[in-house]
Amino acid sequence: MFQQPLFFKTTQRHIDPSLESIDRPYLDKMALADLVEFCQDRGLRTTGSKAELIDDLLHWKEDTRPVPAPSTPQLFDDDDYPFSSATAEHQRIEQQRLELNSREFSALFLDGSPGLDIPYEELRFGRKLGHGGFKDCYAGMYKGEPVAIGELRLTQFNEVDLQEIKHEINVLKQLRHENVIRFIGVCTNPQHLCIITEMCEKGDLFDVIRHYKKPNFAQQVSYMYDIALGVSYLHQRRPSIIHRDLKSMNILISRDDRAKVNDFGLARIRPKSNALMHTQCGTPNW
């Protein structure tokens, strides 16, 4: 049985490989317009002097880090293993199917995207946060960092579900912004396919509205501003991304009350700025 972690402390960090080799002399030589575009891509302010924009970018760079040091794995006991009661033949067929899915996932994430494949043994599972669609979400730890782990219910998978998950992760791995949920990686274990993202301790905005003290006007404006920054980043990047299911249940709130856009299952990448989309989608009542 897994044990619930006692306390999670989140440090706001992000990963930005494109700035790793860039220093102040390099930025000093850049045109102001290019600096503004750099800042805009990262959700930073775009007004101010050239020196101020450079300071913002260097601060952003200093606040980046790779995913941190290992922790002890926390695994299921045999009694909790979802396929322990199946017949040997069923297990053999199921294993073949799961291995096929795992190979497909690995091919997607390891091809040109190094560092995204996370060993299941390095994940520590905590309390269950919720469930939906075809995955269960847990609070957890990965290499000393609190994370959210979405474990897919493999027995309920079909080809359409697999394609939706592939699409969502393909979108997530392209995004780096303080107001968009941070994607950490994928566990492609043949028996445990998991999506790992940053942890937002307060849950989604829908739950915050229902279970916490009603946010005051200033906090409501702050949430709206964060959401607007996240959506603006999605729309202004090239190619742009259209979320198509923006609602309170798809906005996560961090411990320090920052709003982050989440759930890109219905999102679409728009390769051309004048491309139109006509498909009806989203959630009724939203």
Beta strands, then each sheet from edge to edge (+ up, - down):
strand 1: 123-132
strand 2: 135-142
strand 3: 145-152
strand 4: 183-189
strand 5: 192-198
strand 6: 240-242
strand 7: 251-253
strand 8: 259-261
strand 9: 268-270
sheet 1: 1+ 2- 3+ 5- 4+
sheet 2: 6+ 9-
sheet 3: 7+ 8-
end
